[in-house]
Amino acid sequence: MTKEHEPQPIQLTIEQVAKLAAKMTLKNGGHIPTVFVQAEGKNTLVGKLSNFPDTHEARLERMILIGMAYGHDPYLAGSLAQVFFVCEAWMSSATEDEPLHMPPSQDPKRQEVLVVSEFDLTTQQSAMIVYEMMRGDDETLLNLQLLVNLAKGTEVNTAHSPLLEAFVFGFFITAGSSPNLN
């Protein structure tokens, strides 16, 4: 088979990952924390993260370890183009009149959300899409409503993902090179 006829790797976008995650969440009534890891010029590896920790610090440590594990993967060969993370979370909103005074998990006004985040190493940009998970009285997931779209190319992109940055850090510790994070 000549090169022009070989299958070409697909460069994922956050919109594609968010669409897939939303479809799977609605089908399954929830979403297991999942990473999509794409190497430069290669296909994507997907990993579901069981027993994901409850605290932010423990999640950061876990993401470093997961990044280190992917850094050893011969399929990726130490190259990383972008990484996505999909998870359920609690979200609280603050205003000037009412600042946050407790973690979202303890806020009685919290929203259950599906978060899709991306870190693109080629552009050094983060992106994030967040859906509110609308449940019925019996806790059955009924629908997802778009709350936040901080995808690349939006006017104001203030997306930031410490968990993906921890993953990238772990990946490059193992791969033996520098991620060049700003």
C-alpha positions as a Python dict, from the first residue, in 0.01 Angstrom:
ca = {
    (1, 'M'): (0, 0, 0),
    (2, 'T'): (141, 340, -93),
    (3, 'K'): (157, 622, 159),
    (4, 'E'): (-125, 818, -2),
    (5, 'H'): (-351, 515, 43),
    (6, 'E'): (-257, 442, 403),
    (7, 'P'): (-512, 538, 665),
    (8, 'Q'): (-436, 884, 799),
    (9, 'P'): (-461, 962, 1168),
    (10, 'I'): (-754, 1176, 1271),
    (11, 'Q'): (-677, 1496, 1462),
    (12, 'L'): (-947, 1507, 1728),
    (13, 'T'): (-1117, 1830, 1827),
    (14, 'I'): (-1274, 1910, 2161),
    (15, 'E'): (-1610, 1938, 1986),
    (16, 'Q'): (-1579, 1579, 1860),
    (17, 'V'): (-1477, 1447, 2201),
    (18, 'A'): (-1758, 1645, 2370),
    (19, 'K'): (-2016, 1511, 2123),
    (20, 'L'): (-1900, 1153, 2184),
    (21, 'A'): (-1890, 1204, 2562),
    (22, 'A'): (-2239, 1357, 2564),
    (23, 'K'): (-2378, 1067, 2360),
    (24, 'M'): (-2219, 807, 2591),
    (25, 'T'): (-2330, 994, 2904),
    (26, 'L'): (-2692, 1006, 2789),
    (27, 'K'): (-2681, 639, 2688),
    (28, 'N'): (-2523, 521, 3016),
    (29, 'G'): (-2668, 774, 3261),
    (30, 'G'): (-2320, 894, 3357),
    (31, 'H'): (-1957, 897, 3248),
    (32, 'I'): (-1650, 726, 3394),
    (33, 'P'): (-1345, 958, 3405),
    (34, 'T'): (-1168, 904, 3072),
    (35, 'V'): (-852, 1029, 2900),
    (36, 'F'): (-801, 1051, 2524),
    (37, 'V'): (-429, 1068, 2447),
    (38, 'Q'): (-316, 1157, 2097),
    (39, 'A'): (45, 1128, 1984),
    (40, 'E'): (195, 1341, 1709),
    (41, 'G'): (96, 1184, 1378),
    (42, 'K'): (-66, 879, 1539),
    (43, 'N'): (-406, 756, 1642),
    (44, 'T'): (-557, 808, 1983),
    (45, 'L'): (-540, 591, 2294),
    (46, 'V'): (-840, 599, 2527),
    (47, 'G'): (-829, 501, 2892),
    (48, 'K'): (-1109, 480, 3146),
    (49, 'L'): (-996, 571, 3496),
    (50, 'S'): (-1161, 353, 3758),
    (51, 'N'): (-1152, 443, 4128),
    (52, 'F'): (-1067, 806, 4057),
    (53, 'P'): (-988, 985, 4388),
    (54, 'D'): (-1224, 1225, 4564),
    (55, 'T'): (-981, 1506, 4654),
    (56, 'H'): (-814, 1749, 4415),
    (57, 'E'): (-466, 1673, 4549),
    (58, 'A'): (-514, 1299, 4508),
    (59, 'R'): (-650, 1353, 4155),
    (60, 'L'): (-341, 1556, 4063),
    (61, 'E'): (-116, 1277, 4192),
    (62, 'R'): (-317, 1016, 4002),
    (63, 'M'): (-299, 1215, 3678),
    (64, 'I'): (80, 1243, 3711),
    (65, 'L'): (98, 865, 3752),
    (66, 'I'): (-136, 805, 3458),
    (67, 'G'): (73, 1042, 3246),
    (68, 'M'): (384, 849, 3347),
    (69, 'A'): (219, 521, 3244),
    (70, 'Y'): (126, 663, 2903),
    (71, 'G'): (480, 800, 2869),
    (72, 'H'): (604, 440, 2875),
    (73, 'D'): (360, 328, 2603),
    (74, 'P'): (560, 229, 2291),
    (75, 'Y'): (264, 320, 2070),
    (76, 'L'): (305, 686, 2169),
    (77, 'A'): (686, 669, 2143),
    (78, 'G'): (731, 963, 2378),
    (79, 'S'): (539, 1206, 2157),
    (80, 'L'): (225, 1383, 2267),
    (81, 'A'): (14, 1621, 2060),
    (82, 'Q'): (-293, 1662, 2277),
    (83, 'V'): (-479, 1510, 2567),
    (84, 'F'): (-847, 1527, 2659),
    (85, 'F'): (-1013, 1449, 2991),
    (86, 'V'): (-1383, 1374, 3040),
    (87, 'C'): (-1541, 1351, 3385),
    (88, 'E'): (-1845, 1429, 3591),
    (89, 'A'): (-1809, 1701, 3853),
    (90, 'W'): (-1992, 1943, 4076),
    (91, 'M'): (-1993, 2311, 3980),
    (92, 'S'): (-2089, 2619, 4178),
    (93, 'S'): (-2136, 2970, 4050),
    (94, 'A'): (-2012, 3281, 4226),
    (95, 'T'): (-2111, 3643, 4188),
    (96, 'E'): (-1966, 3965, 4326),
    (97, 'D'): (-2247, 3967, 4583),
    (98, 'E'): (-2215, 3599, 4665),
    (99, 'P'): (-1856, 3464, 4645),
    (100, 'L'): (-1788, 3093, 4684),
    (101, 'H'): (-1742, 2996, 5048),
    (102, 'M'): (-1742, 2616, 5025),
    (103, 'P'): (-1635, 2343, 4785),
    (104, 'P'): (-1889, 2274, 4509),
    (105, 'S'): (-1950, 1923, 4648),
    (106, 'Q'): (-2089, 2083, 4966),
    (107, 'D'): (-2282, 2368, 4803),
    (108, 'P'): (-2660, 2310, 4821),
    (109, 'K'): (-2695, 2515, 4498),
    (110, 'R'): (-2436, 2309, 4308),
    (111, 'Q'): (-2488, 2176, 3958),
    (112, 'E'): (-2393, 1830, 3839),
    (113, 'V'): (-2189, 1870, 3522),
    (114, 'L'): (-2004, 1679, 3253),
    (115, 'V'): (-1667, 1843, 3185),
    (116, 'V'): (-1466, 1789, 2869),
    (117, 'S'): (-1123, 1952, 2878),
    (118, 'E'): (-831, 1956, 2636),
    (119, 'F'): (-467, 2057, 2642),
    (120, 'D'): (-307, 2093, 2299),
    (121, 'L'): (72, 2083, 2320),
    (122, 'T'): (123, 2212, 1966),
    (123, 'T'): (-61, 2540, 2037),
    (124, 'Q'): (-10, 2546, 2417),
    (125, 'Q'): (-385, 2612, 2450),
    (126, 'S'): (-646, 2465, 2679),
    (127, 'A'): (-1011, 2431, 2596),
    (128, 'M'): (-1318, 2324, 2793),
    (129, 'I'): (-1682, 2239, 2729),
    (130, 'V'): (-1921, 2191, 3022),
    (131, 'Y'): (-2272, 2046, 3017),
    (132, 'E'): (-2522, 2054, 3301),
    (133, 'M'): (-2661, 1707, 3370),
    (134, 'M'): (-3039, 1736, 3399),
    (135, 'R'): (-3186, 1454, 3610),
    (136, 'G'): (-3543, 1355, 3685),
    (137, 'D'): (-3694, 1302, 4029),
    (138, 'D'): (-3575, 941, 4020),
    (139, 'E'): (-3216, 1057, 3941),
    (140, 'T'): (-3241, 929, 3582),
    (141, 'L'): (-3035, 1141, 3344),
    (142, 'L'): (-3280, 1315, 3112),
    (143, 'N'): (-3069, 1561, 2916),
    (144, 'L'): (-2746, 1758, 2892),
    (145, 'Q'): (-2752, 2137, 2857),
    (146, 'L'): (-2448, 2330, 2734),
    (147, 'L'): (-2328, 2565, 3010),
    (148, 'V'): (-1976, 2667, 2906),
    (149, 'N'): (-1795, 2658, 2573),
    (150, 'L'): (-1433, 2765, 2602),
    (151, 'A'): (-1322, 2586, 2287),
    (152, 'K'): (-1026, 2708, 2088),
    (153, 'G'): (-1130, 2993, 1864),
    (154, 'T'): (-1391, 3131, 2103),
    (155, 'E'): (-1360, 3501, 2180),
    (156, 'V'): (-1271, 3451, 2544),
    (157, 'N'): (-1086, 3132, 2621),
    (158, 'T'): (-987, 3121, 2986),
    (159, 'A'): (-986, 2743, 3012),
    (160, 'H'): (-737, 2598, 3256),
    (161, 'S'): (-698, 2234, 3354),
    (162, 'P'): (-454, 2148, 3633),
    (163, 'L'): (-541, 1779, 3592),
    (164, 'L'): (-433, 1776, 3228),
    (165, 'E'): (-121, 1973, 3313),
    (166, 'A'): (-39, 1707, 3576),
    (167, 'F'): (-91, 1435, 3313),
    (168, 'V'): (142, 1612, 3068),
    (169, 'F'): (404, 1660, 3342),
    (170, 'G'): (394, 1288, 3425),
    (171, 'F'): (407, 1191, 3057),
    (172, 'F'): (724, 1389, 2993),
    (173, 'I'): (895, 1278, 3314),
    (174, 'T'): (875, 925, 3177),
    (175, 'A'): (931, 1011, 2811),
    (176, 'G'): (1255, 1187, 2908),
    (177, 'S'): (1186, 1520, 2739),
    (178, 'S'): (1036, 1854, 2831),
    (179, 'P'): (671, 1945, 2768),
    (180, 'N'): (754, 2317, 2723),
    (181, 'L'): (453, 2431, 2926),
    (182, 'N'): (406, 2805, 2954),
}
